Amino acid sequence: MARSGLADAARVAHWADTALGPGRGSATSDGKATLSDTTAGQAARELGLTAAQVRADWDTARLAGLIEVHGDTARPGWRLRAWNRDDSAVLRGWVALFDAWSLAHPEPAGQEPAAVAEVVSAMPQVLSFLQLSAGPVPVEQLLDLLEQRVTELRTERCEVPYGPQLEPGTPGAAPSVPDAADTPLAPLLDWALHALASVGALTCGDGQATLTPLGNWAVWVKLEQICVAAQSPAGNIEQSAEGMLRGCARLRPNAARAEYRAWLAARPVGNAVTELLGAARGEDALLRGLAFEALRVVGAPAEPDVRGVADEPTLRPYALLWLAEHDGADPEDAHEVLTRREATWLWVDTAAAVADHGEAPLLVRHLESAVQPTVPALLDEVRAVGHPRTVQVLVALAAAHPDPALAKAVRRAAFQVHTGGS
């Protein structure tokens, strides 16, 4: 159902992937890969559609993540790339459209914005009721539920003015504004139901509304996410990405992954990925590694952002390993995508995490993970790689290693890096 519901949008997205782009003959006259009148007309002619249909399908493709617009350029989203081989990508695209139902079918003109926002906030409870009912529900019953939920939202806000209030029209009084409480909710419920019907989540007719199988599944998934978020064992859901990762630093891998899933379920995936990459850019190497472990839990939706940071020296080795595993490489073989220099940089970065947060024996054992066959070869390449924590890592390794001769060689290497010698 998701594939058929997005088929028209995917058709326009595939067309745009082929036809749009700076320097291509079919791009707009100003060289921008955007859907101008000229481009919409061209797509309509080539696809046998009207310009209005092309624009509607284009908007759907954008909301579903089949097309990503960056500034004045458009490019295919990862869901379009995976369209023919990954049903989960299609489902994720439809869920993104489902989440954006109020944008896919804008509210009627002239409605009070505050009342519209209240109805949008209240609709998840209406949808949950539809899901639990497992069949048609009279619209009048849904209206009663909507009115109750909106009243609860207004009570929770408790927007009571403090201090003496001047009558409207009195000098100094606040200007009179429309009161959302006076807005009838029936027309807004009608809009919301038809908007949800336009994205395939429900059907309306004969004064009743019924969730489609796809809508029923989507609401169930949302409820499951709420339950997952409520089961955070370490209580890090409200933390920033950095705070959450620090809270997971001492957890076992399975417990940490459960915490990542709970944290991710509580926020939009795009915001979560941005936060995790921001934490990875910091000075703490441990958080860098943990951030990419959390991104592994995110999976495919993180691919464009991870690919986008692959040119940042600090993140490149982590990003390349993530992408290799995402593309199907065995985690034990993924390191083969790294150059010798990248692998050495990653060894130093990981050693820095161990030195800051681990115990001395762990740092000594970390020597075994180096790609170099001998310690002298490792030290030569570590000195050349230019990691900002090289000196601290070598000093910590020298202090921890039980072999006096090896420790002396490591201290000498640290001194050479510190002084710029060879």
TORMIDO-559065 format. One record per residue (C-alpha): x, y, z; residue number from 1. Coordinates in steps of 0.001 Angstrom, whole numbers, plus 500000, padded with zeros to 6 digits. Layout:
// residues N
<x = X; y = Y; z = Z; nr = NUM>
...
//
This chain:
// residues 422
<x = 500000; y = 500000; z = 500000; nr = 1>
<x = 502807; y = 502426; z = 500824; nr = 2>
<x = 504495; y = 501726; z = 497497; nr = 3>
<x = 501311; y = 502254; z = 495497; nr = 4>
<x = 500412; y = 505353; z = 497507; nr = 5>
<x = 503767; y = 506956; z = 496751; nr = 6>
<x = 504081; y = 505660; z = 493175; nr = 7>
<x = 503157; y = 508978; z = 491525; nr = 8>
<x = 505524; y = 510904; z = 493785; nr = 9>
<x = 508300; y = 508403; z = 493074; nr = 10>
<x = 507694; y = 508771; z = 489337; nr = 11>
<x = 508204; y = 512533; z = 489503; nr = 12>
<x = 511204; y = 512072; z = 491815; nr = 13>
<x = 512856; y = 509638; z = 489389; nr = 14>
<x = 512182; y = 512089; z = 486584; nr = 15>
<x = 513750; y = 514908; z = 488597; nr = 16>
<x = 516775; y = 512749; z = 489420; nr = 17>
<x = 517381; y = 512278; z = 485696; nr = 18>
<x = 516346; y = 515675; z = 484376; nr = 19>
<x = 517311; y = 518276; z = 486990; nr = 20>
<x = 520710; y = 519583; z = 487921; nr = 21>
<x = 523067; y = 522450; z = 487053; nr = 22>
<x = 524571; y = 522087; z = 483605; nr = 23>
<x = 521967; y = 519629; z = 482303; nr = 24>
<x = 519964; y = 520512; z = 479249; nr = 25>
<x = 516688; y = 520028; z = 481053; nr = 26>
<x = 517547; y = 522263; z = 484013; nr = 27>
<x = 515766; y = 525552; z = 484475; nr = 28>
<x = 516966; y = 528603; z = 482633; nr = 29>
<x = 518763; y = 529961; z = 485703; nr = 30>
<x = 520601; y = 526697; z = 486320; nr = 31>
<x = 518802; y = 525955; z = 489582; nr = 32>
<x = 517447; y = 522446; z = 490131; nr = 33>
<x = 514120; y = 523645; z = 491474; nr = 34>
<x = 510599; y = 523120; z = 490198; nr = 35>
<x = 510015; y = 526367; z = 488341; nr = 36>
<x = 507085; y = 526922; z = 485985; nr = 37>
<x = 509326; y = 525899; z = 483091; nr = 38>
<x = 510431; y = 522693; z = 484794; nr = 39>
<x = 506896; y = 521810; z = 485898; nr = 40>
<x = 505715; y = 522248; z = 482322; nr = 41>
<x = 508522; y = 520096; z = 480979; nr = 42>
<x = 507780; y = 517336; z = 483497; nr = 43>
<x = 504081; y = 517491; z = 482649; nr = 44>
<x = 504801; y = 517035; z = 478928; nr = 45>
<x = 507270; y = 514191; z = 479406; nr = 46>
<x = 505193; y = 512328; z = 482007; nr = 47>
<x = 501776; y = 512927; z = 480462; nr = 48>
<x = 500478; y = 514863; z = 483464; nr = 49>
<x = 499175; y = 518344; z = 484151; nr = 50>
<x = 501477; y = 520906; z = 485743; nr = 51>
<x = 499224; y = 520873; z = 488831; nr = 52>
<x = 499637; y = 517093; z = 489165; nr = 53>
<x = 503408; y = 517419; z = 488827; nr = 54>
<x = 503534; y = 520054; z = 491559; nr = 55>
<x = 501342; y = 517969; z = 493879; nr = 56>
<x = 503497; y = 514875; z = 493312; nr = 57>
<x = 506654; y = 516961; z = 493778; nr = 58>
<x = 505385; y = 518227; z = 497134; nr = 59>
<x = 504533; y = 514683; z = 498194; nr = 60>
<x = 507988; y = 513482; z = 497142; nr = 61>
<x = 509603; y = 516180; z = 499248; nr = 62>
<x = 507502; y = 515370; z = 502324; nr = 63>
<x = 508254; y = 511651; z = 501915; nr = 64>
<x = 511995; y = 512250; z = 501631; nr = 65>
<x = 512204; y = 511018; z = 498038; nr = 66>
<x = 513592; y = 514415; z = 497070; nr = 67>
<x = 515781; y = 516617; z = 499257; nr = 68>
<x = 516049; y = 520330; z = 498528; nr = 69>
<x = 519203; y = 522081; z = 499714; nr = 70>
<x = 519198; y = 525789; z = 499059; nr = 71>
<x = 518647; y = 526194; z = 495336; nr = 72>
<x = 519397; y = 522592; z = 494398; nr = 73>
<x = 517425; y = 519365; z = 494608; nr = 74>
<x = 518821; y = 515864; z = 494884; nr = 75>
<x = 517338; y = 512384; z = 495338; nr = 76>
<x = 516871; y = 511230; z = 498911; nr = 77>
<x = 518160; y = 507905; z = 500174; nr = 78>
<x = 514625; y = 506504; z = 500054; nr = 79>
<x = 514476; y = 507042; z = 496313; nr = 80>
<x = 517843; y = 505326; z = 495877; nr = 81>
<x = 516529; y = 502363; z = 497863; nr = 82>
<x = 513056; y = 502412; z = 496295; nr = 83>
<x = 513405; y = 499248; z = 494207; nr = 84>
<x = 515309; y = 497146; z = 496719; nr = 85>
<x = 514158; y = 498108; z = 500196; nr = 86>
<x = 510513; y = 497961; z = 501264; nr = 87>
<x = 511439; y = 499483; z = 504627; nr = 88>
<x = 512661; y = 502618; z = 502839; nr = 89>
<x = 509261; y = 502922; z = 501145; nr = 90>
<x = 507501; y = 502485; z = 504490; nr = 91>
<x = 509703; y = 505106; z = 506112; nr = 92>
<x = 508869; y = 507479; z = 503289; nr = 93>
<x = 505165; y = 506945; z = 503821; nr = 94>
<x = 505490; y = 507420; z = 507583; nr = 95>
<x = 507288; y = 510722; z = 506918; nr = 96>
<x = 504330; y = 511754; z = 504741; nr = 97>
<x = 501904; y = 510569; z = 507439; nr = 98>
<x = 503730; y = 512692; z = 510017; nr = 99>
<x = 503412; y = 515704; z = 507688; nr = 100>
<x = 499681; y = 515298; z = 506989; nr = 101>
<x = 498907; y = 518876; z = 508015; nr = 102>
<x = 501409; y = 520151; z = 505434; nr = 103>
<x = 500290; y = 517766; z = 502703; nr = 104>
<x = 496753; y = 519195; z = 502881; nr = 105>
<x = 496881; y = 522763; z = 504286; nr = 106>
<x = 494043; y = 523998; z = 506451; nr = 107>
<x = 491279; y = 526170; z = 504927; nr = 108>
<x = 491995; y = 529861; z = 504697; nr = 109>
<x = 490770; y = 532087; z = 507490; nr = 110>
<x = 491148; y = 529601; z = 510346; nr = 111>
<x = 492579; y = 530811; z = 513652; nr = 112>
<x = 496236; y = 529580; z = 513707; nr = 113>
<x = 496133; y = 528780; z = 517435; nr = 114>
<x = 493058; y = 526599; z = 516974; nr = 115>
<x = 494686; y = 524816; z = 514034; nr = 116>
<x = 497770; y = 524105; z = 516152; nr = 117>
<x = 495576; y = 522727; z = 518943; nr = 118>
<x = 493791; y = 520372; z = 516569; nr = 119>
<x = 497097; y = 519139; z = 515125; nr = 120>
<x = 498353; y = 518490; z = 518668; nr = 121>
<x = 495139; y = 516668; z = 519602; nr = 122>
<x = 494872; y = 514405; z = 516540; nr = 123>
<x = 497275; y = 511693; z = 517821; nr = 124>
<x = 494717; y = 510886; z = 520543; nr = 125>
<x = 491940; y = 510795; z = 517940; nr = 126>
<x = 494014; y = 508428; z = 515797; nr = 127>
<x = 494784; y = 506239; z = 518799; nr = 128>
<x = 491052; y = 505957; z = 519480; nr = 129>
<x = 490450; y = 504973; z = 515860; nr = 130>
<x = 493181; y = 502358; z = 516120; nr = 131>
<x = 491736; y = 500878; z = 519312; nr = 132>
<x = 488225; y = 500872; z = 517841; nr = 133>
<x = 489389; y = 498620; z = 514960; nr = 134>
<x = 486564; y = 499762; z = 512704; nr = 135>
<x = 484419; y = 502704; z = 511590; nr = 136>
<x = 483831; y = 505445; z = 514181; nr = 137>
<x = 481136; y = 508154; z = 513834; nr = 138>
<x = 482611; y = 511574; z = 513171; nr = 139>
<x = 480408; y = 513034; z = 515925; nr = 140>
<x = 482111; y = 510745; z = 518428; nr = 141>
<x = 485510; y = 511842; z = 517165; nr = 142>
<x = 484438; y = 515482; z = 517497; nr = 143>
<x = 483529; y = 514928; z = 521157; nr = 144>
<x = 486942; y = 513366; z = 521753; nr = 145>
<x = 488702; y = 516187; z = 519910; nr = 146>
<x = 486908; y = 518850; z = 521946; nr = 147>
<x = 487829; y = 517085; z = 525180; nr = 148>
<x = 491493; y = 516840; z = 524184; nr = 149>
<x = 491695; y = 520472; z = 523075; nr = 150>
<x = 490157; y = 521523; z = 526398; nr = 151>
<x = 492819; y = 519482; z = 528207; nr = 152>
<x = 495563; y = 521165; z = 526188; nr = 153>
<x = 494233; y = 524614; z = 527067; nr = 154>
<x = 493994; y = 523674; z = 530735; nr = 155>
<x = 497556; y = 522318; z = 530749; nr = 156>
<x = 498827; y = 525608; z = 529335; nr = 157>
<x = 496903; y = 527516; z = 532004; nr = 158>
<x = 497152; y = 530753; z = 530043; nr = 159>
<x = 495760; y = 532984; z = 532798; nr = 160>
<x = 496821; y = 536655; z = 532641; nr = 161>
<x = 498321; y = 538097; z = 535804; nr = 162>
<x = 497841; y = 541583; z = 537224; nr = 163>
<x = 495108; y = 544138; z = 536522; nr = 164>
<x = 493621; y = 543881; z = 533053; nr = 165>
<x = 492414; y = 546873; z = 531060; nr = 166>
<x = 489251; y = 546704; z = 529031; nr = 167>
<x = 489745; y = 546431; z = 525256; nr = 168>
<x = 489895; y = 549886; z = 523724; nr = 169>
<x = 491292; y = 551489; z = 526870; nr = 170>
<x = 494594; y = 553340; z = 526251; nr = 171>
<x = 497424; y = 550946; z = 527045; nr = 172>
<x = 495288; y = 547843; z = 526755; nr = 173>
<x = 496524; y = 544950; z = 524668; nr = 174>
<x = 495057; y = 544849; z = 521163; nr = 175>
<x = 492067; y = 542595; z = 520708; nr = 176>
<x = 492962; y = 539303; z = 518988; nr = 177>
<x = 490772; y = 536417; z = 517869; nr = 178>
<x = 490186; y = 533877; z = 520635; nr = 179>
<x = 490986; y = 530284; z = 519651; nr = 180>
<x = 488438; y = 529127; z = 522232; nr = 181>
<x = 485674; y = 530653; z = 520090; nr = 182>
<x = 486705; y = 528703; z = 516974; nr = 183>
<x = 484320; y = 525845; z = 516069; nr = 184>
<x = 486270; y = 522597; z = 515897; nr = 185>
<x = 483958; y = 520694; z = 513546; nr = 186>
<x = 485361; y = 522298; z = 510352; nr = 187>
<x = 488907; y = 521693; z = 511585; nr = 188>
<x = 488158; y = 518050; z = 512351; nr = 189>
<x = 486731; y = 517711; z = 508850; nr = 190>
<x = 489940; y = 519212; z = 507461; nr = 191>
<x = 492132; y = 516921; z = 509569; nr = 192>
<x = 490249; y = 513781; z = 508554; nr = 193>
<x = 490384; y = 514658; z = 504863; nr = 194>
<x = 494071; y = 515562; z = 505157; nr = 195>
<x = 494797; y = 512172; z = 506726; nr = 196>
<x = 492694; y = 510539; z = 504020; nr = 197>
<x = 494752; y = 512338; z = 501350; nr = 198>
<x = 497922; y = 510613; z = 502592; nr = 199>
<x = 496209; y = 507211; z = 502796; nr = 200>
<x = 495901; y = 506923; z = 506578; nr = 201>
<x = 492112; y = 506666; z = 506768; nr = 202>
<x = 488896; y = 506759; z = 504790; nr = 203>
<x = 485907; y = 509058; z = 505337; nr = 204>
<x = 482316; y = 508558; z = 504266; nr = 205>
<x = 478728; y = 508341; z = 505521; nr = 206>
<x = 479631; y = 510317; z = 508627; nr = 207>
<x = 482272; y = 507804; z = 509691; nr = 208>
<x = 486054; y = 507483; z = 509632; nr = 209>
<x = 488078; y = 504279; z = 509444; nr = 210>
<x = 491819; y = 503747; z = 509559; nr = 211>
<x = 493282; y = 502016; z = 506533; nr = 212>
<x = 495530; y = 498994; z = 507202; nr = 213>
<x = 498507; y = 501282; z = 506549; nr = 214>
<x = 497172; y = 503946; z = 508909; nr = 215>
<x = 496472; y = 501319; z = 511551; nr = 216>
<x = 500052; y = 500073; z = 511269; nr = 217>
<x = 501481; y = 503599; z = 511460; nr = 218>
<x = 499537; y = 504459; z = 514621; nr = 219>
<x = 500606; y = 501162; z = 516187; nr = 220>
<x = 504255; y = 501986; z = 515399; nr = 221>
<x = 503895; y = 505427; z = 516995; nr = 222>
<x = 502384; y = 503903; z = 520131; nr = 223>
<x = 505203; y = 501366; z = 520260; nr = 224>
<x = 507768; y = 504173; z = 520009; nr = 225>
<x = 506143; y = 505927; z = 522953; nr = 226>
<x = 506365; y = 502705; z = 524948; nr = 227>
<x = 510038; y = 502265; z = 524005; nr = 228>
<x = 510784; y = 505848; z = 525015; nr = 229>
<x = 509107; y = 505236; z = 528356; nr = 230>
<x = 511369; y = 502256; z = 529043; nr = 231>
<x = 514699; y = 504059; z = 529146; nr = 232>
<x = 516574; y = 502053; z = 531792; nr = 233>
<x = 519134; y = 504746; z = 532527; nr = 234>
<x = 516816; y = 507736; z = 532247; nr = 235>
<x = 518697; y = 509636; z = 529533; nr = 236>
<x = 515774; y = 510464; z = 527242; nr = 237>
<x = 515678; y = 514159; z = 528145; nr = 238>
<x = 519449; y = 514589; z = 527870; nr = 239>
<x = 521280; y = 516173; z = 524963; nr = 240>
<x = 523111; y = 513773; z = 522658; nr = 241>
<x = 526350; y = 514411; z = 524532; nr = 242>
<x = 524713; y = 513871; z = 527920; nr = 243>
<x = 523006; y = 510700; z = 526727; nr = 244>
<x = 526264; y = 509297; z = 525315; nr = 245>
<x = 528120; y = 510038; z = 528544; nr = 246>
<x = 525348; y = 508259; z = 530415; nr = 247>
<x = 525843; y = 505220; z = 528172; nr = 248>
<x = 529635; y = 505137; z = 528471; nr = 249>
<x = 529627; y = 502602; z = 531319; nr = 250>
<x = 526742; y = 500486; z = 530046; nr = 251>
<x = 527154; y = 497101; z = 528422; nr = 252>
<x = 526611; y = 497119; z = 524628; nr = 253>
<x = 523067; y = 495708; z = 524729; nr = 254>
<x = 521992; y = 498108; z = 527479; nr = 255>
<x = 523563; y = 501026; z = 525604; nr = 256>
<x = 521707; y = 500114; z = 522416; nr = 257>
<x = 518435; y = 499996; z = 524345; nr = 258>
<x = 519196; y = 503476; z = 525639; nr = 259>
<x = 520008; y = 504716; z = 522135; nr = 260>
<x = 516682; y = 503354; z = 520851; nr = 261>
<x = 514741; y = 505038; z = 523655; nr = 262>
<x = 516525; y = 508360; z = 523096; nr = 263>
<x = 515943; y = 508184; z = 519340; nr = 264>
<x = 512271; y = 507282; z = 519725; nr = 265>
<x = 511684; y = 510478; z = 521691; nr = 266>
<x = 512788; y = 512910; z = 518936; nr = 267>
<x = 512652; y = 513427; z = 515141; nr = 268>
<x = 515303; y = 511316; z = 513440; nr = 269>
<x = 516816; y = 514267; z = 511538; nr = 270>
<x = 517349; y = 516277; z = 514705; nr = 271>
<x = 518765; y = 513224; z = 516479; nr = 272>
<x = 521317; y = 512552; z = 513735; nr = 273>
<x = 522400; y = 516204; z = 513722; nr = 274>
<x = 522858; y = 516126; z = 517508; nr = 275>
<x = 524856; y = 512894; z = 517410; nr = 276>
<x = 527207; y = 514197; z = 514724; nr = 277>
<x = 527630; y = 517397; z = 516707; nr = 278>
<x = 528686; y = 515349; z = 519733; nr = 279>
<x = 531063; y = 513342; z = 517524; nr = 280>
<x = 532844; y = 516539; z = 516465; nr = 281>
<x = 533846; y = 517343; z = 520029; nr = 282>
<x = 537191; y = 516712; z = 521663; nr = 283>
<x = 536137; y = 513570; z = 523544; nr = 284>
<x = 537117; y = 510579; z = 521425; nr = 285>
<x = 534951; y = 508235; z = 523470; nr = 286>
<x = 531842; y = 510217; z = 522570; nr = 287>
<x = 532898; y = 510094; z = 518931; nr = 288>
<x = 532892; y = 506309; z = 518929; nr = 289>
<x = 529651; y = 506080; z = 520914; nr = 290>
<x = 527935; y = 508578; z = 518607; nr = 291>
<x = 528590; y = 506325; z = 515623; nr = 292>
<x = 527346; y = 503326; z = 517599; nr = 293>
<x = 524098; y = 505241; z = 518163; nr = 294>
<x = 524013; y = 506104; z = 514453; nr = 295>
<x = 524170; y = 502377; z = 513712; nr = 296>
<x = 520905; y = 502068; z = 515621; nr = 297>
<x = 519442; y = 504864; z = 513469; nr = 298>
<x = 520354; y = 502917; z = 510329; nr = 299>
<x = 519519; y = 503999; z = 506788; nr = 300>
<x = 517938; y = 507408; z = 507581; nr = 301>
<x = 521361; y = 508565; z = 508796; nr = 302>
<x = 523133; y = 507644; z = 505562; nr = 303>
<x = 523016; y = 511065; z = 503798; nr = 304>
<x = 524341; y = 512878; z = 506870; nr = 305>
<x = 527056; y = 510297; z = 507557; nr = 306>
<x = 528104; y = 510410; z = 503922; nr = 307>
<x = 528153; y = 514184; z = 504186; nr = 308>
<x = 530756; y = 514154; z = 506998; nr = 309>
<x = 533057; y = 511598; z = 505354; nr = 310>
<x = 535358; y = 514413; z = 504205; nr = 311>
<x = 535835; y = 515792; z = 507726; nr = 312>
<x = 539224; y = 514444; z = 508895; nr = 313>
<x = 538081; y = 513887; z = 512475; nr = 314>
<x = 535016; y = 511887; z = 511467; nr = 315>
<x = 536183; y = 510289; z = 508219; nr = 316>
<x = 537374; y = 506883; z = 509548; nr = 317>
<x = 534225; y = 506446; z = 511620; nr = 318>
<x = 532006; y = 507505; z = 508715; nr = 319>
<x = 533737; y = 505164; z = 506245; nr = 320>
<x = 533343; y = 502203; z = 508602; nr = 321>
<x = 529681; y = 503078; z = 509191; nr = 322>
<x = 529010; y = 503325; z = 505453; nr = 323>
<x = 530820; y = 500058; z = 504723; nr = 324>
<x = 528729; y = 498217; z = 507306; nr = 325>
<x = 525578; y = 499929; z = 506050; nr = 326>
<x = 526391; y = 498707; z = 502535; nr = 327>
<x = 526621; y = 495128; z = 503775; nr = 328>
<x = 530268; y = 494631; z = 504730; nr = 329>
<x = 530985; y = 492309; z = 507633; nr = 330>
<x = 531892; y = 494466; z = 510668; nr = 331>
<x = 535097; y = 492448; z = 511080; nr = 332>
<x = 536122; y = 493237; z = 507492; nr = 333>
<x = 534847; y = 496825; z = 507303; nr = 334>
<x = 538267; y = 498207; z = 508309; nr = 335>
<x = 539530; y = 497237; z = 504852; nr = 336>
<x = 537883; y = 500377; z = 503438; nr = 337>
<x = 540354; y = 502528; z = 505402; nr = 338>
<x = 543731; y = 503559; z = 504102; nr = 339>
<x = 546734; y = 502800; z = 506277; nr = 340>
<x = 546841; y = 506445; z = 507372; nr = 341>
<x = 543117; y = 506502; z = 508221; nr = 342>
<x = 543442; y = 503273; z = 510199; nr = 343>
<x = 546382; y = 504734; z = 512133; nr = 344>
<x = 544459; y = 507940; z = 512864; nr = 345>
<x = 541561; y = 505845; z = 514142; nr = 346>
<x = 543940; y = 503802; z = 516317; nr = 347>
<x = 545222; y = 506984; z = 517969; nr = 348>
<x = 541698; y = 508364; z = 518424; nr = 349>
<x = 540519; y = 505138; z = 520028; nr = 350>
<x = 543619; y = 505065; z = 522226; nr = 351>
<x = 542777; y = 508593; z = 523365; nr = 352>
<x = 539315; y = 507378; z = 524418; nr = 353>
<x = 540870; y = 504486; z = 526345; nr = 354>
<x = 543443; y = 506765; z = 527980; nr = 355>
<x = 540751; y = 509220; z = 529096; nr = 356>
<x = 538119; y = 506762; z = 530246; nr = 357>
<x = 539641; y = 503291; z = 530482; nr = 358>
<x = 542209; y = 501455; z = 532560; nr = 359>
<x = 545926; y = 501027; z = 531870; nr = 360>
<x = 545693; y = 497327; z = 530853; nr = 361>
<x = 543137; y = 498255; z = 528178; nr = 362>
<x = 545559; y = 500730; z = 526655; nr = 363>
<x = 548300; y = 498107; z = 526577; nr = 364>
<x = 545954; y = 495612; z = 524899; nr = 365>
<x = 545000; y = 498275; z = 522392; nr = 366>
<x = 548450; y = 497790; z = 520852; nr = 367>
<x = 547216; y = 494471; z = 519470; nr = 368>
<x = 544602; y = 496203; z = 517317; nr = 369>
<x = 547152; y = 498260; z = 515361; nr = 370>
<x = 547538; y = 497402; z = 511671; nr = 371>
<x = 551314; y = 497804; z = 511860; nr = 372>
<x = 553182; y = 494520; z = 512438; nr = 373>
<x = 555711; y = 495984; z = 514889; nr = 374>
<x = 555735; y = 498669; z = 517552; nr = 375>
<x = 558542; y = 500661; z = 515820; nr = 376>
<x = 556469; y = 500704; z = 512607; nr = 377>
<x = 553417; y = 501806; z = 514577; nr = 378>
<x = 555339; y = 504615; z = 516259; nr = 379>
<x = 556716; y = 505842; z = 512927; nr = 380>
<x = 553246; y = 506041; z = 511418; nr = 381>
<x = 551647; y = 507466; z = 514551; nr = 382>
<x = 554170; y = 510308; z = 514539; nr = 383>
<x = 553355; y = 511041; z = 510897; nr = 384>
<x = 549563; y = 510924; z = 511112; nr = 385>
<x = 549211; y = 514244; z = 512958; nr = 386>
<x = 546480; y = 513367; z = 515445; nr = 387>
<x = 546141; y = 516203; z = 518015; nr = 388>
<x = 546205; y = 513741; z = 520934; nr = 389>
<x = 549306; y = 511837; z = 519793; nr = 390>
<x = 551602; y = 513066; z = 522566; nr = 391>
<x = 549107; y = 512365; z = 525355; nr = 392>
<x = 548367; y = 508888; z = 523977; nr = 393>
<x = 552035; y = 507948; z = 523735; nr = 394>
<x = 552810; y = 509280; z = 527205; nr = 395>
<x = 549903; y = 507317; z = 528677; nr = 396>
<x = 550962; y = 504166; z = 526811; nr = 397>
<x = 554544; y = 504506; z = 528031; nr = 398>
<x = 553345; y = 504891; z = 531610; nr = 399>
<x = 551096; y = 501844; z = 531336; nr = 400>
<x = 553315; y = 499365; z = 529490; nr = 401>
<x = 555185; y = 496849; z = 531700; nr = 402>
<x = 558113; y = 496406; z = 529262; nr = 403>
<x = 560754; y = 499038; z = 530212; nr = 404>
<x = 562445; y = 498955; z = 526806; nr = 405>
<x = 559203; y = 499401; z = 524886; nr = 406>
<x = 558029; y = 502088; z = 527307; nr = 407>
<x = 561294; y = 503954; z = 526730; nr = 408>
<x = 560824; y = 503808; z = 522950; nr = 409>
<x = 557274; y = 505111; z = 523274; nr = 410>
<x = 558392; y = 507978; z = 525539; nr = 411>
<x = 561079; y = 508881; z = 522994; nr = 412>
<x = 558447; y = 508962; z = 520252; nr = 413>
<x = 556237; y = 511199; z = 522397; nr = 414>
<x = 559136; y = 513574; z = 522964; nr = 415>
<x = 559896; y = 513708; z = 519248; nr = 416>
<x = 556292; y = 514552; z = 518412; nr = 417>
<x = 556225; y = 517195; z = 521140; nr = 418>
<x = 559425; y = 518871; z = 519958; nr = 419>
<x = 558837; y = 518341; z = 516263; nr = 420>
<x = 561917; y = 516158; z = 515941; nr = 421>
<x = 562354; y = 512925; z = 514012; nr = 422>
//
